[in-house]
Amino acid sequence: MTISTADLKITWKKLPDDFLLDEEPVEYIDQPLLAAALREILEIAGLIVTGILVAPNMGICATVDSKLVIKAPDWFYARNVQPLSSQEIRRSYTPNLEGEIPALVMEFLSASPNDEYSSKQTYPPGKWFFYEQVLRVPIYAIFEPASGFLEIYQLDSSGKYQVQQPDLNGHSWIAGVGLFLGVWQGTKAERTGYWLRWWDESGEMLLWGAEMVQRERQQRDIAQQQAEQERERSERLAAQLRAAGIEPEA
């Protein structure tokens, strides 16, 4: 499949099976934790269904002016993705051939921003240029875990990214996902710090599995406490009736 623009000829071809992908190490330990936490919430909420692809550090492919370009965002979400056969393993993703352009791509900044803001057009192009001008991803999120700073860029009618201002709660609506995205500070597993989280349309935060278990335990404890209080109240009332010479009904 080929899409021509005024300046670029973009072709969507599947990555050859024998193509050797660069095996670059993950920059820092927080990166996989943040990516897994975002996916976990969607999975528990039943929002990862057939046709949805959520992937961390998977190469997204496009051929630009006859040159293959592969960029692996720290996290992305795509819809209407064709399923693989039981014998296949997904090594990469080619939009417009295997499914839709990702509705959202994310990058998690480490010590210093590099390619995430690069508009470099010459080969190999920078990530910003690739997401904005080649893929035309509707929403690009850049998150700095150390400070909790989150930037959401939305593609405008002219095809350029513009900063999307959060709502009064500090959350940004991600139309392609159907949820709000925002920053939460706290502890999950072995990491304490800033996290990205999802909120639904009503403003309720979607929970991780451990949080759901904790909430159910708290609700059970409250129910038990209320039952115990009711039992004690009934016993006190029965004692008062007996003191007055009245036998309480069974």
C-alpha positions as CSV (number, residue, x, y, z in Angstrom):
1,M,0.0,0.0,0.0
2,T,1.3,3.4,-1.0
3,I,0.3,6.9,0.2
4,S,1.8,9.9,-1.5
5,T,2.1,13.3,0.0
6,A,3.5,16.6,-1.4
7,D,7.0,15.8,-0.1
8,L,7.1,12.1,0.9
9,K,6.3,8.8,-0.7
10,I,5.2,6.6,2.1
11,T,4.8,2.9,1.4
12,W,3.4,0.4,3.9
13,K,5.2,-3.0,3.6
14,K,5.3,-5.8,6.0
15,L,8.7,-6.4,7.7
16,P,10.5,-9.4,6.0
17,D,10.6,-12.4,8.2
18,D,14.4,-12.6,8.0
19,F,14.8,-8.9,8.9
20,L,17.2,-8.5,11.9
21,L,15.8,-6.1,14.4
22,D,18.2,-4.1,16.6
23,E,18.2,-5.6,20.1
24,E,18.7,-2.4,22.1
25,P,18.5,-2.7,25.9
26,V,15.8,-0.9,27.8
27,E,17.1,2.4,28.9
28,Y,16.1,2.1,32.6
29,I,14.0,-0.2,34.8
30,D,11.0,2.2,35.2
31,Q,10.2,1.9,31.5
32,P,8.8,-1.7,31.5
33,L,7.0,-1.1,34.8
34,L,5.2,2.0,33.5
35,A,4.2,0.3,30.2
36,A,3.0,-2.9,32.0
37,A,0.9,-0.8,34.5
38,L,-0.9,1.0,31.7
39,R,-1.7,-2.2,29.9
40,E,-2.8,-4.0,33.2
41,I,-5.5,-1.4,33.8
42,L,-7.0,-1.8,30.3
43,E,-6.8,-5.5,30.5
44,I,-8.6,-5.7,33.9
45,A,-11.3,-3.3,32.7
46,G,-11.9,-5.6,29.7
47,L,-10.8,-3.0,27.2
48,I,-8.2,-5.1,25.4
49,V,-10.3,-7.1,23.0
50,T,-9.8,-8.7,19.6
51,G,-8.4,-6.2,17.2
52,I,-6.7,-4.1,19.9
53,L,-2.9,-4.0,19.9
54,V,-1.1,-2.6,23.0
55,A,2.6,-3.0,22.8
56,P,5.7,-1.6,24.5
57,N,9.0,-1.2,22.5
58,M,7.6,-2.8,19.3
59,G,8.8,-1.4,16.0
60,I,6.3,0.5,13.9
61,C,7.3,0.3,10.2
62,A,7.0,2.6,7.2
63,T,8.9,2.9,4.1
64,V,9.7,6.6,3.4
65,D,11.1,7.4,0.0
66,S,12.0,3.8,-0.5
67,K,13.9,3.6,2.8
68,L,12.6,1.4,5.6
69,V,12.0,3.3,8.9
70,I,11.4,1.6,12.1
71,K,10.6,3.4,15.4
72,A,9.7,1.7,18.6
73,P,7.7,3.9,20.9
74,D,7.8,3.0,24.6
75,W,4.0,2.3,24.4
76,F,1.4,2.4,21.7
77,Y,-2.3,1.6,21.2
78,A,-3.8,0.6,17.9
79,R,-7.3,-0.6,16.8
80,N,-8.7,-2.9,14.1
81,V,-5.4,-4.9,14.0
82,Q,-5.5,-8.1,12.0
83,P,-4.9,-11.2,14.1
84,L,-1.9,-13.4,13.5
85,S,-2.1,-17.1,12.7
86,S,-1.3,-19.4,15.6
87,Q,2.1,-20.1,14.0
88,E,3.1,-16.4,13.8
89,I,4.8,-14.2,16.3
90,R,4.3,-10.4,16.0
91,R,7.7,-8.9,15.7
92,S,6.7,-5.5,14.4
93,Y,3.6,-3.5,13.2
94,T,2.9,-2.0,9.9
95,P,-0.1,0.5,9.9
96,N,-2.5,0.6,7.0
97,L,-1.4,-3.0,6.2
98,E,-2.0,-4.8,9.4
99,G,-4.4,-2.4,11.0
100,E,-5.1,1.3,11.8
101,I,-2.5,4.0,12.5
102,P,-2.0,3.9,16.3
103,A,-4.4,6.1,18.1
104,L,-1.8,6.9,20.7
105,V,2.0,6.6,21.0
106,M,4.0,7.3,24.2
107,E,7.6,8.0,25.0
108,F,9.0,7.9,28.6
109,L,11.9,10.3,29.0
110,S,15.0,9.3,30.9
111,A,17.7,11.7,32.1
112,S,17.6,13.9,29.0
113,P,15.2,14.2,26.0
114,N,16.7,13.1,22.7
115,D,14.9,11.7,19.7
116,E,11.5,12.2,21.3
117,Y,11.4,15.8,20.2
118,S,13.4,15.4,17.0
119,S,11.8,16.9,13.8
120,K,14.8,15.7,11.8
121,Q,13.5,14.9,8.3
122,T,16.6,13.3,6.7
123,Y,17.1,9.6,7.0
124,P,16.7,8.2,9.6
125,P,14.0,10.7,10.6
126,G,13.4,11.8,14.2
127,K,10.6,10.3,16.2
128,W,8.5,13.6,16.3
129,F,8.7,13.9,12.5
130,F,7.9,10.2,12.1
131,Y,4.9,10.2,14.4
132,E,3.6,13.6,13.1
133,Q,4.4,13.6,9.4
134,V,4.7,9.9,8.4
135,L,2.4,8.0,10.7
136,R,0.2,11.0,11.5
137,V,-0.6,9.6,14.9
138,P,-3.6,11.6,16.4
139,I,-2.1,11.8,19.9
140,Y,1.5,11.8,21.0
141,A,2.3,11.6,24.8
142,I,5.7,12.4,26.3
143,F,6.1,11.5,30.0
144,E,9.0,12.3,32.3
145,P,8.7,9.7,35.2
146,A,11.2,11.5,37.5
147,S,9.2,14.7,37.7
148,G,5.7,13.5,36.7
149,F,5.6,16.0,33.8
150,L,3.2,14.9,31.1
151,E,2.8,16.5,27.7
152,I,-0.1,15.6,25.4
153,Y,0.2,16.6,21.7
154,Q,-2.8,16.4,19.4
155,L,-2.6,16.5,15.6
156,D,-4.5,19.6,14.4
157,S,-6.3,20.2,11.1
158,S,-3.0,21.3,9.5
159,G,-1.3,18.1,10.4
160,K,0.9,19.6,13.2
161,Y,1.1,18.6,16.8
162,Q,-0.4,21.2,19.3
163,V,-0.3,20.9,23.0
164,Q,-3.5,19.6,24.5
165,Q,-4.4,21.3,27.7
166,P,-5.6,19.0,30.5
167,D,-9.0,19.5,32.2
168,L,-9.4,20.9,35.7
169,N,-8.5,17.5,37.2
170,G,-5.2,17.5,35.2
171,H,-6.4,14.7,32.9
172,S,-6.4,14.6,29.1
173,W,-9.1,12.9,27.0
174,I,-7.7,10.3,24.6
175,A,-10.4,9.9,22.0
176,G,-9.0,6.8,20.4
177,V,-8.9,4.9,23.7
178,G,-12.1,6.4,25.1
179,L,-10.5,7.3,28.4
180,F,-8.8,10.1,30.2
181,L,-5.0,9.9,30.8
182,G,-3.3,11.5,33.7
183,V,-0.5,11.4,36.3
184,W,-0.9,9.6,39.7
185,Q,1.7,9.5,42.5
186,G,2.0,6.5,44.7
187,T,3.4,3.0,45.1
188,K,2.9,-0.1,43.0
189,A,4.9,-3.2,43.6
190,E,8.5,-2.1,44.2
191,R,8.3,1.4,42.7
192,T,7.2,4.6,44.4
193,G,6.9,7.7,42.2
194,Y,4.8,9.1,39.4
195,W,2.7,6.8,37.2
196,L,0.4,7.2,34.2
197,R,-3.1,6.1,34.8
198,W,-6.5,5.9,33.1
199,W,-9.8,7.5,34.2
200,D,-13.3,6.9,32.7
201,E,-15.7,9.4,31.4
202,S,-17.3,9.8,34.9
203,G,-13.9,10.7,36.3
204,E,-13.4,7.4,38.2
205,M,-9.9,6.1,38.2
206,L,-9.5,2.6,36.8
207,L,-7.8,0.2,39.2
208,W,-4.9,-2.2,39.1
209,G,-5.5,-5.7,40.2
210,A,-4.0,-5.3,43.6
211,E,-6.1,-2.2,44.2
212,M,-9.3,-4.1,43.3
213,V,-8.4,-6.9,45.7
214,Q,-7.7,-4.3,48.4
215,R,-10.9,-2.5,47.8
216,E,-12.9,-5.8,47.9
217,R,-11.1,-6.7,51.2
218,Q,-12.0,-3.3,52.7
219,Q,-15.6,-3.6,51.6
220,R,-15.8,-7.0,53.2
221,D,-14.2,-5.7,56.4
222,I,-16.7,-2.9,56.5
223,A,-19.6,-5.3,55.9
224,Q,-18.3,-7.5,58.8
225,Q,-17.9,-4.5,61.1
226,Q,-21.5,-3.4,60.3
227,A,-22.8,-6.9,60.9
228,E,-21.0,-7.1,64.3
229,Q,-22.3,-3.6,65.3
230,E,-25.8,-4.7,64.4
231,R,-25.4,-7.9,66.5
232,E,-24.1,-5.9,69.5
233,R,-27.0,-3.4,69.1
234,S,-29.5,-6.2,69.0
235,E,-28.0,-7.8,72.1
236,R,-28.1,-4.5,74.0
237,L,-31.7,-4.0,73.1
238,A,-32.6,-7.5,74.2
239,A,-30.8,-7.0,77.5
240,Q,-32.8,-3.7,78.1
241,L,-36.1,-5.5,77.4
242,R,-35.3,-8.3,79.8
243,A,-34.4,-5.8,82.4
244,A,-37.8,-4.3,82.0
245,G,-39.5,-7.7,82.4
246,I,-40.1,-8.1,78.7
247,E,-38.9,-11.2,76.9
248,P,-37.7,-10.2,73.4
249,E,-39.1,-12.0,70.4
250,A,-36.9,-14.6,68.9
